[in-house]
Amino acid sequence: MTQANPDPNEGRTPQDQRGDSVVDRYAVIGNPIEHSLSPEIHRQFAAATGEAVTYSKILGGSFVEDVDEFFAAGGSGMNVTLPFKLDAFAWGEKRAAAAVQAGAANTLYLDEGIRCCTNTDGAGLLRDMTVNLGWTVRDRRILLVGAGGAVRGVLGPLLAANPAELVVANRTRARADELAELFGIRAAVLEDPGDGWDIVINGTSAGVDGEGSLLAPAVVRDARCYDMFYRRDGQTPFAAWAAAHDAHSTADGLGMLVEQAAESFSIWRGVRPVTTDVLKALRAV
Ligand code: ATR
């Protein structure tokens, strides 16, 4: 296990006193992990809420060993990112409904020694769309593009928000069919998913590769388009492509990242941080 950034609690027990306060330790584990924004986000949450916590990055190698080592050393909670979200789910003994629906976990903690896991990605996406962006999900037609872990992670919370229709479209039809069956929704092919969508969400890794034209332009016309990937300037390939093809409006996933972090923070600490300033600060860099 490699600490990718210095942890001020290194070598201390979790119950070490700093003045009058106990400092609890959290971390995000992934591979690669160097560019994770989670420590910065959680530090800002801690400063804003006055919670006495530290948050570091761990470059994961052997997931279970790394996680067990972190908790055995007194760690209070972990976030989990690629490629370990399925391992995180397997690690959990007590799995929240959000993790079961996603088949994956991004938030870990112990409850009286029991390994608990949940998944805050879907809640983060919903909150970013509805609260930060002011989009309505209820009674709207939503197209979700992709059928990997990112998409599965958000299907449950999206459905719970009662859209008029939720359709999953994927390059490999069989994967879309599998998800559609699991969640009782309709699958479509990428080449012809239909049009007239209120919201189109990109959950494919194609956005990362810089390919903007996954879809026919008619699919995004007048739709609110959300990319689950992010760039600090908001200009992901999908968001830029949708904007150039008459989308109603576009957003990248930086808000989702901040909101899923806020959700984890409130599960761990019982306090929900205000996210507006944190999101603004991340954009400003
Ligand atoms: P993740 O867990 O991050 O979602 P994944 O399981 O590898 O990663 O899924 C990646 C998603 O991006 C899939 O929906 C994939 O489509 P396939 O199921 O057909 O592979 C999609 N994807 C990746 N590259 C793509 C491309 N160039 N065009 C269209 N879809 C692409």
Residues whose N, C-alpha, C, O or C-beta is under 5 A from the ligand:
A	BS01	ATR	G146 A147 G148 G149 A150 V151 N170 R171 T172 R175 G203 T204 S205 A206
